[in-house]
Amino acid sequence: MSRAPVVVALSFAMCLLLPGGARAQQRPLPSLESMIAAKNWFFDQAVHPITHLIYSRVNLDDPEHWNKAKFAEPAAVREKMNNDSETPNLSNCAAAGGLFLGQLTDIHAVTGDIRCGRQARAVFEGLRSLAEASPIKGFIARGLLPGDSTKAHFLNSSVDQYTFYVYGLVKYYNSPLAGAEEKRDIRRILTEICTMIERFGTIPGSNGAPGLVSDIEVLRSDRSTRLLQMFLAGFAVTGDPHWRQVYLEKVQETDQARLKTVLYPVQLRYTYAPRDFKHGPDYADIATIWQTQYSLATLMDLETTVALKAAYLEAMKTCARIVQRYGGRGLELQIVMLAQNRTVMDQLPSTADDPYFEDLAHWTADLVANTPRWAVEMPRGSRLAASMTHIGVTYLGAAEVYWTGLRRGVLRKPAR
């Protein structure tokens, strides 16, 4: 597996972000064996044995965590909008599960670990249940309660839930881990998602009414590529040319406004202005930039037209530059930079990029070493993207850097 080429300027920028311009501390990447063991531990502890969903903000280090977990009563969830205050958090099962499902496909591709197949099927089973909770086909519930046959769920989903949910489903579909039944279900689910969004022009609530943070159709940098991700994924998985046509229409909409919003740095930087300004001019909330990268990753992997792939690649690099400038010295940088290591065409790696790759490996090793597997909260600007911290399953974000880097050929494979 060859390394992905990276602009030499990124190496220089990376060094500037290190204290005093120094190189990263020399820490080796953890072994494949230790990371596989950590993956197995996380699956055993974080994936609920009944629902097969990942519930965030649960103390995974407690061997009695499921017995001690206090889930909300169905009546406290049903017909309610999520306000992110319930404990344990039911807000992000779709996002966390989608990210883990995609990660399992990377782990299998890198290591051939046969346990990934069983684990991926279990995680997918949980994700599939989220698509069957609402009478509105295409609505993906945020989460479901263990033991509740009524499928009580919050009325609203969100754009970020759909982003990671579809990201995981597409990676699973295109991997050897998915069987014929799972692929059939994924085709159905993505058809329902695309049909629903086309019909409503947005992500409606589970009752058909407007939902919170569900405006996937908005022409804004933190939304624009999410809609494109849905329709291109629908086409790639089902082969239905209608979804390709709708996707291209959305690309061309308002003089290609969706592409412009993610190619123009000021749009990305000030999406949340003036909220950001209270933290000072050198601060930017990168949560949605990180999410945007995963929609762009899907688009980059599925798009076949060179011009569009080039536009998506440039958008990913723009996102990376924003985080380099405003993300501080936290390791959110690694998640974003690893996500953008894709190329339009194969190129020969350059030895001039070696310092960048070495720094990236050391920072990734530091991230994995300093992220407790059981932690559910970490400070923004510290070690993980604010988005992943908010989702409340920090191990997934740390492991994502490691496995994505190996899958993309950005990191050298360590000893097993």
C-alpha positions, -999 to +999 in steps of 0.1 A: +000+000+000+016+033-011+014+065+009-009+092-003+009+122-016+006+153+006+015+189-003+049+197+012+035+229+027+014+208+051+046+195+066+058+230+073+024+240+087+024+209+109+057+219+124+045+254+131+017+240+152+041+221+175+054+239+205+084+261+195+082+247+160+097+215+172+091+181+158+066+158+176+078+136+204+092+103+191+065+079+202+059+047+181+025+037+169+009+010+190+010-025+176-018-039+154-023-066+181-029-040+208-052-020+187-072-051+177-075-060+214-087-024+221-113-028+193-126-060+208-127-045+242-147-015+229-171-038+210-177-059+241-182-029+264-198-002+242-222-022+220-253-029+240-260-067+240-297-063+233-301-033+210-266-035+195-265+003+197-237+024+212-249+046+240-226+075+247-216+088+281-217+054+297-187+045+319-173+016+299-146+010+325-172-002+350-178-040+345-214-034+358-221-004+335-251-019+318-267-030+351-261+005+366-271+025+335-304+044+341-322+047+308-351+071+303-386+058+304-402+055+269-428+082+279-399+106+285-387+101+249-418+095+229-432+125+210-404+147+225-377+167+208-341+159+219-325+185+241-293+166+247-299+164+285-310+128+290-287+103+307-274+080+294-273+100+262-297+087+235-288+114+210-260+099+190-265+062+185-268+066+147-236+087+145-215+066+168-227+033+152-221+046+117-185+057+126-177+023+143-192+003+114-170+022+089-140+017+112-145-020+114-143-022+076-109-004+078-097-027+105-106-057+085-090-043+053-057-036+072-055-068+094-079-094+080-092-098+116-121-123+112-139-110+143-147-078+124-174-097+104-194-107+134-189-074+151-199-054+120-231-075+115-241-068+151-235-030+148-254-030+115-283-048+131-285-019+156-283+007+128-310-011+108-333-009+138-330+029+138-343+029+102-374+009+113-385+030+143-406+056+125-436+053+103-418+077+079-395+056+058-361+072+055-362+087+090-332+075+111-339+076+148-312+089+170-315+060+194-338+034+209-342+022+245-333-013+255-363-036+260-388-011+246-411-029+221-428+004+213-396+018+196-400+051+215-376+077+200-371+114+197-391+131+171-360+148+156-329+132+140-301+155+128-278+162+099-248+148+117-266+115+125-273+110+088-237+120+078-221+092+099-249+067+095-246+068+057-208+070+058-208+037+077-234+020+056-216+028+023-183+015+036-199-016+049-218-022+017-185-020-003-166-043+020-164-081+019-180-081+054-215-074+042-236-104+031-264-105+006-291-098+032-273-068+046-266-054+012-303-057+003-312-039+035-287-011+028-301-006-007-336-003+008-325+020+036-307+044+013-335+044-012-359+053+016-336+081+028-332+096-006-369+093-013-378+110+019-354+139+014-366+144-021-402+144-010-399+167+020-369+187+008-353+182+042-351+157+071-385+159+087-394+148+122-406+113+129-442+128+128-437+146+096-433+180+112-401+201+110-373+187+131-344+204+150-309+205+133-323+187+103-320+213+076-298+192+053-310+212+023-295+245+034-269+261+011-244+267+039-209+253+044-219+230+073-248+215+053-242+217+016-222+185+010-243+164+034-272+165+009-249+156-019-236+127+001-271+112+006-280+112-031-246+101-045-246+072-019-281+063-030-270+061-066-237+042-058-255+015-038-287+011-058-275+019-093-308+039-098-299+067-123-326+089-108-305+095-077-275+104-099-296+129-117-309+144-085-274+146-071-261+164-102-290+188-101-281+196-065-245+201-075-256+226-102-282+243-080-279+281-077-247+283-099-230+254-080-235+271-047-230+239-027-194+235-040-187+272-035-197+271+002-170+245+010-144+260-013-145+295+001-126+296+034-145+325+048-177+306+045-163+277+064-146+298+091-176+320+099-204+295+097-211+300+133-203+337+136-209+356+157-210+328+183-173+322+177-163+358+184-169+355+221-138+333+222-117+357+202-107+362+166-084+332+165-110+307+175-133+286+153-157+258+162-145+229+141-172+204+150-191+208+118-159+210+097-150+176+110-185+163+101-182+179+067-150+160+061-168+127+064-194+137+039-166+148+016-148+115+022-179+097+010-182+119-021-145+115-029-147+077-027-179+074-048-175+101-074-160+091-107-159+124-126-125+139-123-136+175-121-160+168-092-134+147-074-109+175-077-134+199-062-142+177-033-105+171-027-098+209-027-127+213-002-112+187+021-079+206+020-097+238+027-113+223+058-078+211+069-063+245+064-091+261+085-084+236+114-046+242+111-052+279+115-079+280+141-080+245+158-053+254+183-028+227+192-053+201+199-052+168+180-085+176+162-060+184+134-052+148+129-087+137+123-092+164+097-059+159+080-062+122+078-097+125+063-083+146+034-055+122+024-072+112-008-061+118-044-078+123-077-051+103-095-023+080-083+010+098-079+044+089-068+052+097-032+079+123-026+106+119+000+100+156+008+068+145+025+086+121+049+089+146+078+052+153+076+044+116+077+067+110+106+051+138+126+017+125+117+026+091+130+040+104+163+010+126+169-013+098+161+006+076+186+003+103+212-034+106+206-041+069+210-018+066+241-034+095+259-071+088+251-086+065+278-108+039+262-135+045+288-135+083+286-167+099+275-158+136+277-126+155+267-121+193+266-126+210+233-093+220+218-076+192+237-074+158+220-104+151+200-127+169+176-154+188+194-180+168+175-167+134+187-164+147+222-200+158+220-210+124+207-194+112+239-175+082+227-139+095+225-122+062+218-138+060+184-123+093+174-088+083+185-090+049+169-103+064+137-071+083+132-050+052+135-071+029+113-079+054+087-043+063+084-033+027+079-062+021+054-052+051+033-015+043+034-007+075+052+008+056+082+033+027+080+018-005+093+034-013+127+044-047+139+016-070+149 
